[in-house]
Amino acid sequence: MTTQYTITELAREFDVTPRAIRFYEDQGLLAPSREGAGGLKRVFSGRDRTRLKLTLRGKRLGFTLSEIRTLLDLYESPTDTLPQLQAFLDTVVHHREILERQRADLDATLEDLAQYEAQARGLLARSVGCESEPDEREKAGASQAARART
C-alpha cells in the first residue's frame, strides 16, 4: 500500500503554508491526485512528498523553480545518471559563482559603509567637542569681559 498525505500534513511537516504547496503544484513541481466531490481534495503521494522536500532544499540553495523542475525531471528520467549528475553539478557551480560574486559585493559595500561610519563619527565627535569646549575666540572674549568687570 502506498503512503498518502494531505496538504495539511505536508504543510505541517515541512513548515510551509498550504498556499505554497498549491503554488508548487501550479508550477508543475507536484502532481497530487484528486479525490472527493468535484476532485477538491488533494492527495499527495510519496513521490510528491520527495519532490516537495527537494524543491524546498533547492529553494534554500537559491535555485530557481525552473532549475528545480529540470533537476527533478532529470532525477526521475529512466536514462543514465551521468547527464543528471552533470546537470546538477552545472547548476551548483553556477549558483556558487553567483553567491561568491554577491559575497564580494557585500564585502565591498560593508567596507564602504565602515569608512562612511568612521568619517561620520569623526565629524560628530569634532562637532560635539566644539560645542562642549569653547574655541579660542570664545575664551578670549570671556577673558576680556572678566577684565573689564574688574
N, C-alpha and C positions, 0 to 999 in steps of 0.2 A: 504494500500500500504506500502511496506517495504522500509525503507531508505537504499539507496546505496551510497557508497563512492568510489572515485577513489584513486589510490595510492598517487597521489599528494595531495589530500585533507587530507588524514590521515597523510602523512608525515608533512604537514604544521601544522596540529592540534597538533600533539604530538612532534613536533620539532625533528624529526628523518629523516634520508635520505630514499628515495625510496629503495635504496640498502639494508638498514637494514630491511625494511618491506619484501622485497623479500627473505632475509635470513631467517626471522622468518617463512615465508611460506615454504621454503625448509626444515626447521626443523620440519614441521608439526604442528606449533602453529596456523597458519592461513590457511584458505581454501577458497580463493576467487573463485567466478565463473569466467568463461571466456566468453568474447563476442568479436564481430568483426571478421574480416577476419583472419582465422587461429587461433582464440582464443587468440590473443595477448593482448587484453585489459582486465586487471583485474578489477573485480567489487566486492567490499567488502561489506558485509552485516553488520547490526548492531551487529550481533554475532561476526564477525571478529573484529569490532571496539572495542568491550568489551574485547575480548581476547588480542588484542594489548595493550590496556590500562593496563590490568592485567599483561601481560608479562613485560611491561616496569616497572611497580611497583615491580614485582618480581626481575627483574634485579637490580633495585635500592637497594633492600633489600639484594642483594648478592646471590639470589637463582640461581642455575644452570638452563640451559634450560631444562634439563631432569626433574628436580624437578618442574619447572613451568608447563611443559607439563602434568606431572602426576596430579598436583593440578587442572589444567584446565579441564582435562578429568574427574576427580572426581567431580568437580563442575557441570559438565554437565550430569553426570550419573543420571538416574532416581531413584536411590536407596536412602536409608535412609541417612540423612545428618550427622549422628554421625560419620561414618567412614571418611567422608570428613573433618569434623571438627577436628578429631583426627589426620589425615594425615597432615593437615595444622598446627596444634599445634606442632606436632613432628618436622616438617620442621623448624618452627620458633624457637623452643627450640634449635635445632641443630645449626642453624646459630647464635643464640645469644651466645652459648657456644664458637663457633669459634671466634666470634668478641671479646668476653671478653678475650680469650687467646691472640689474636692479640694485644689487648689494653695493657695487662700486658707485653707482649714482647716489645711493643713500649715504655711503661713507663720505663722499664729496660734499653732499648737502649738509651733513652733520658737522663737518669741518668748517664749512662756511658759516653755519649758524653759531658755532662756538666762537669764531672770530668776531662776528657781529655782537654776540652777547658780551664778550670781553670788552669790546670797544664801548658798548653802551654802559656797562658797569663802570668803566673808567671815567667816561664823561659824567655819569651820575655822581660818582664819588667826588670828582673835582667840583661839580656844581654844588653839591651838598656841603662840601668842605668850604667853599667860598661863602656860603650863607652863614655857616656857623662861626667862622673866623673872619673878623673884619679885615679887608685888604689894607694896604699901606696908606691909601688916601683917607680911609675912614679913621685909621689910627692917628694920622696926622691932624685931622680935623678935630678929633676928640681931645688931643693934646693941646691944641691951640685954644679950644673952648675952655679947658680947665685952667690954662694960664691966664686967660682973660678974666676969669672969675676971681682969680686971686690978686 
